[in-house]
Structures are given as structure tokens and as C-alpha cells.
Amino acid sequence: MNIVFDNIIFTLQQTGGISTVWSELLRRAATDRSIKAVCIDYRNDNVMRCGLATPPSISLRKRLLERYRLPDYRLTEQSVFHSSYFRVLPGAVNITTVHDLTYHYYRSGAAKAVHLWEEARALRHSAGIICVSEHTRRDLLSCYPQLDEKRVCVIYNGVDERFRRLTDEEQGELPFERGSYALYVGNRQAEYKNYRVAVEAARRAGLPLVVAGNGLSEREQVYLEAQLGNGWAVVPNATAEELNQLYNGAFALLYPSDYEGFGLPVVEAQRAGCPVIAQESSSIPEAGGEGYLPVEPADRETLAEEFSRWLLALKSGQTDRRALTERGMRNAERFSWDKTYRETIGFYQATEAMHG
């Protein structure tokens, strides 16, 4: 089977969930002798692309508005084409992955209009569509009822094996004492992520907060100082190893997001033995299973109160932290990138057989 991987996502973000998913796919394709694969690449500064082992790569010149254009690549034989972000290739058996439908619900104006045009074009010309959760699949079919359900499958994301329990000897230096801080991982700008709920919950529970994501602006630093004094720290652009250290050292991960296509940090934290408190919304019940403390969807003030209530219950021993950790680790065993890769290749083969 011939496969063309379109690495356009590496030009669109420096790091992030989609880059994680894509790099794990490429890493396994690079050593898979049952396929013949090539990557389309562009100059980028993506953290995950640096040093990544991939199938043979063809570097193309990035044109104006490249992300919205059809790739400047000519097929010489029948191939599956899988883009990392909503592009298709004429003449190929096109595969599209849908990670979430956030643009439908949380964006507006020109940015939303352009994205929906790009998304709809990719879906219209795709022989097969992968969704990363059943919730995302339901959302997709709700937004695009004209799609043939038989073309849409669910393949869960995996979890990196580098996320694991560390011994005291393996635990590196942390911003605060091990087991003393709450952790927030992810985007802070998107309102639906409810970053400020995590800050408020940590403040109410009397815990420092460590933030993993991009570097803080001066305005964000002023906000954290006003809320938490010196009880905060940021770890920008953390590697998987650094993030694993933070999960291992955290008292709990706070994940108050209203909407997720899958929710990778939840499963990463569980695999590392970190208790998880998360809003019980969108795909989180699928990903988190019975291994997290759920908070019912509510307004932000109530969310902050409920997240802090769980933190205090863990601190007092009213909720058994060890039992929660064990449930989380068992849940995380359901997910692996090897399984994700096998199912993805199987979907390529089935789709090509049907449409090739």
C-alpha cells in the first residue's frame, strides 16, 4: 500500500495535541515495512518535528496560504493520502481526521467561515473519515448529516509510553514540593478551556498552581500574582519527559474544559499516576472512564467551587487518592499509540479496497 502523509500541521503550530497525534503516526510508519510511504514537508519550527523519525520526506516550498491549497504534489501510482489538517489530493484515496468541532461552537466571523469551508471541502472529497472519539463522531454527523456514516470510523488516540510512574530517585526538580501543587495543562486563551476555573480552584483549596503550555504574557503574570501570590509557576513548551515529571509531582491535574475531541492530558496524567479532576463533558467520560473525579457542567463560579471541593476532599482523605490513582492507571491501559496505528493502517486498507 502506498501512502502520502501531509505534514502541514507542523507549520500551523509549534506544539499541540494534533502535532502529538501526527508525530506518533509518522514514528510508527517510519519502521513499518508493510507500507510504502512518503511525507510532504514544509519548513517549520514545530517542537515535535525536530528529530522525529519519519518515512522519506519531500520538502516543498510553502506558498502563500499554503494550508488552504491543494498540495503541489503529483501522484505516480495509486495512493492513500492522509493530511494532518484538512487537505486533499486529487486522484488519491483521501483520508481526513476530525479531532473536534470547536470551530462550529466556539469561533465566529471570518476565521470560522474559512475553517468551515476548508473542513467541508476535505470531508466532501474524503473516502474515509477518522474521528478520535465517539462524541466527536456524533458531533460530526450532527454538523454534516449528509455524510455517509459508513465512511466515518472512531479510532481513539493513544498515550505515550513515556508517561509513567516515577520512583523518588527518578523524580527530577519541580517548581514546588512533590505532591503539593495542582497542575493545569493546555490552552489558556480559549474561553471554553476554563483556565481561570483552575486558577480559582487552586486558590480556594490553598494549593500552588503549575501551568504547562506557552509562556505567560506580562498581563497573565499580573493576574496569577493577584490570585495566587507567589504560589504559581509556568513550564513553557514542556517535552513529554518534562510533562511526565510534572504529572508525577502534582497533587492533581485540573481539567475544567467544556469541550474536547478526546482529552489527551487526562489519559497522560492517569498513566503517570496523577489524580485527575475534570468536567464531565464532551469526550471526557470516554477518555477518562472511571479513573477521574467528575464535575457536572455548570457556570464558571460553580465549576471553580466544585473543583476546589474535590481538591479539599483529596487533601482531607475523604476521597481515597490512592484508589483514584489506581483506577486511572487501569483506565489508561485501554489506550496505546501502537493500537491507534494498527487501526489507522487497517482503515486505510479497508477504505482503499472499497474506493481505490
HELIX and SHEET records of a PDB file:
HELIX    1   1 ILE A    9  LEU A   12  1                                   4    
HELIX    2   2 GLY A   17  ALA A   29  1                                  13    
HELIX    3   3 GLU A   66  TYR A   68  5                                   3    
HELIX    4   4 THR A  102  TYR A  106  1                                   5    
HELIX    5   5 GLY A  109  ARG A  124  1                                  16    
HELIX    6   6 GLU A  134  CYS A  143  1                                  10    
HELIX    7   7 GLU A  149  ARG A  151  5                                   3    
HELIX    8   8 GLU A  191  LYS A  193  5                                   3    
HELIX    9   9 TYR A  195  ALA A  205  1                                  11    
HELIX   10  10 GLU A  218  LEU A  228  1                                  11    
HELIX   11  11 ALA A  240  GLY A  249  1                                  10    
HELIX   12  12 LEU A  264  ARG A  271  1                                   8    
HELIX   13  13 ILE A  284  GLY A  288  1                                   5    
HELIX   14  14 ARG A  300  SER A  316  1                                  17    
HELIX   15  15 ARG A  321  ALA A  332  1                                  12    
HELIX   16  16 TRP A  337  HIS A  355  1                                  19    
SHEET    1   A 7 SER A  57  SER A  59  0                                        
SHEET    2   A 7 LYS A  36  ASP A  41  1                                        
SHEET    3   A 7 ASN A   2  ASP A   6  1                                        
SHEET    4   A 7 VAL A  80  SER A  83  1                                        
SHEET    5   A 7 VAL A  93  VAL A  98  1                                        
SHEET    6   A 7 GLY A 128  CYS A 131  1                                        
SHEET    7   A 7 VAL A 152  VAL A 154  1                                        
SHEET    1   B 6 TRP A 232  PRO A 236  0                                        
SHEET    2   B 6 LEU A 209  GLY A 213  1                                        
SHEET    3   B 6 TYR A 181  VAL A 185  1                                        
SHEET    4   B 6 ALA A 250  TYR A 255  1                                        
SHEET    5   B 6 VAL A 276  GLN A 279  1                                        
SHEET    6   B 6 LEU A 293  VAL A 295  1                                        
END                                                                             
